[in-house]
């Protein structure tokens, strides 16, 4: 699309992640935050104060209930509507934004059903507006170093990847504020890989998904559900209604994805059991492999000792150019700086009229894992086919725009 400068933003949902994004955006040149929306007026007031402190005019507030974002989207002085709301609101907000002529950005996942995935694709195509899912883990420094190794051919042909989201969220899910108000409810309704994109996004870029290959089908299995039940029994007592909740989400989900070119991805989800944090990030090629958690690399004929790992320190010459140019500015931002970089890249692309680092087809494909894993589980692990959201365009190799960054 033509360059936009400045990028005028309306932000919906300024709780935990939304507040972090607003603070990032206020540090990026060429941004004006014109409107803020949340069901909690105090959160809008807090974020408004940050905008004013940054030297901008006080944004207009939209706090008249859950659907007040529609009034925000109808404004004629916005270019982008960005949201960090509970999952079920991502699609309605993005659709309202695009149908009112704005670009749309959403926190993960972009959608929770296949119909919603298609809706995002079709509205984006009809309106010719960007619809991007803001997957911050694609900007983590080790993952970007890995991507650089892949694109330079050092790992050879990539054949297999492992990824996941392994994060003990029991305390978060049972909190009386923030995500605890809504996230736990999904565990009472759905047995699936509920949160696939943090691990899947980075390895998808290494495998050229939607840019020469695509997800073909998956099979999914889950363990029994125990973690939330035991946590509730230990921490919640009647008459608290949480004490009588029933959970169906399997504590550990494993989904195998086959791509159209025969590559394989093993994807894990584990948020209800005690464990240290890990996303798992393994990219295996014909010449070597990269692993994160722990960070290590092995490349045949480059690693000095056969069958022994190198450290990432041995590969700092392959640090991604984005981290070389923007790493200092990213310091202090959320999740080690990757939150700032995802916001920076979105604004940079819009200001320069360049393609985004990922697009609506990526948002749909990465998010589709949840409903497809649910379908496979219902059918005792039978394959569930991915829709081709690109309608065949995946066969046309396309540059991954983030690889055009120069140090």
Buried (B, 14 or more C-beta within 10 A) or exposed (E): BEEBEBBBBBBBBBBBBBBBBBBBBBBBEBBBBBBBBBBEEEBBBBBBEBBEEBEBEEBBBBBEEEBBBBBBBEBEEBBBBBBBBBBBBBBBBBBBBBBBBBBBBBBBBBBBBBEBBBBBBBBBBEBEBBBBBBBBBBBBBBBBBBBBBBBEEBBBEBBBBBBBBBBBBBEBBBBEEEBBEBBBBBBEEBBBBBBBBBBBBBBBBBBBBBBBBBBBBBBBBBBEBBBBBBBBEEEBEEEEEBEEBEBBBBBBBBBBBBBBEEBBBBBBBBBBBEEEEBBBBBBBBEBBBBBBBEBBBBBBEEBEEEEEBBEBEBBEEBBBBBBEEBBEBBEEBBBBBBBBBBBBBBBBBBBEEBBBBBBBBBBBBBBBBBBBBBBBBEEEBEBBEBBBBBEEEBEEEBEBBBBEBEE
